[in-house]
């Protein structure tokens, strides 16, 4: 997924703010809608935090490893769907 996103690996805490790479042509509305409605996975869109919607807040403190891995796969699927 590193071909789609850029981020600074957190040294601690429970959230990360990945950014969709600038060279990726994407409809962010489709990304967030598909991710939530179709894949039942939620992230915080950048505009919630005064940022561009190419950024999103990803929490990883609560789910177990299997849920987190599934969530990352859903994010990748939504990114590919919204950029095709």
Beta strands, then each sheet from edge to edge (+ up, - down):
strand 1: 5-6
strand 2: 15-20
strand 3: 44-45
strand 4: 55-59
sheet 1: 1+ 2- 4+ 3-
end
